[in-house]
Amino acid sequence: MQLSEARRNAGFAVETEAEGADDLRAFVALLKPRVMSLVVFTGLAGLVLAPGSLHPVLACVAVLCIAVAAGAAGAINMWYDSDIDAVMSRTQRRPIPAGRVTGGEALGFGVVLAAASVVVMGLALNWAASALLALTIGFYVFVYTMWLKRRTPQNIVIGGAAGAFPPMVGWAAVTGDISATSIALFTIIFMWTPPHFWALSLYRSDDYARAGVPMLPVVAGHRETRKQILIYSLLLAPIGLLPFVLGAVGWVYGVPAAILGALFVLCAIRVWRDDGERAARQMFKFSILYLSLLFALLIVDGAAGVVR
């Protein structure tokens, strides 16, 4: 009898532990970890390139605040977009449409994290960085998610600014201001965002159409989207060299950045000439690699400058 009861208790404990782990995974998923990692990476680049220095603990706090803010914005975005997430095959497994988290829980989670990240950034670093962080969250939630995403095919063009602010936040965390270099970092991500997401939307256009999201392929057609991807890629290639032109970094960044920009344009040309999905998929994957390598080079070059 006692043995049976012990087994039942053990089984209940295992089940409870499993449920707790599943709940934790659901809340982590609300933070959009993959998006967060890229945001943190670009924010770190701004922090490393900024003139001056921070105590390592404060630098970690700044990066953590950027990460938490990105996750908070992601959680609020999932709350607002839960209806279309349930329709799109790419997003049906997200925590809210999957029934693992309620909309109210996601919203509360996001709001608390957003407020905490902004306040801690202000108290630990400076209020200029805190204000930029608040602007980043607000732009993503109110301008992109609530205003633009469901209303205009320019949603990605204008809304892309939200993802471009983190390097400026990192820079301001060190200096307390903005500069031509931090604006250049912003511009790189701002110009990168449309071809990146339009490449995805080319082979996910049915998903967006079903959800009623007016992405460019849905509204203007695939041919126009391919043309716009090429135009933005041609603009992005020289813009990627701005940190070098401004003297913020050296040849360690400049030469590879030029090569990466040329490869980006070549991918865009393939997309423009190819009506199939393969070129668009390859463009989407390379665009992630492009931005990751570009900001890795910025960090390496910036760190080398500090050592020198």
Buried (B, 14 or more C-beta within 10 A) or exposed (E): EEEEEEEEEEEEEEEEEEEEEEBEEBBEBBBBEEBBEBBBBBBBBBBBBBEEEBEEEBBEBBBBBBBBBBBBBBBBBBBBBBEBBBBBEEBEEBBBBBEBBEEEBBBBBBBEBBBBBBBBBBEBBBBBBBBBBBBBBBBBBBBBBBBBBBEBBBBBBBBBBBBBBBBBBBBBBBBBEBBEBBBBBBBBBBBBBBBBBBBBBBBBBEBBBEBEBBBBBBBBEBEBBBBBBBBBBBBBBEBBBBBBEEEBBBEBBBEBBBEBBEBBBEBBBBBBEBEEEEBBBBBBEBBEEBBBBBBBBBBBBBEEBEEE
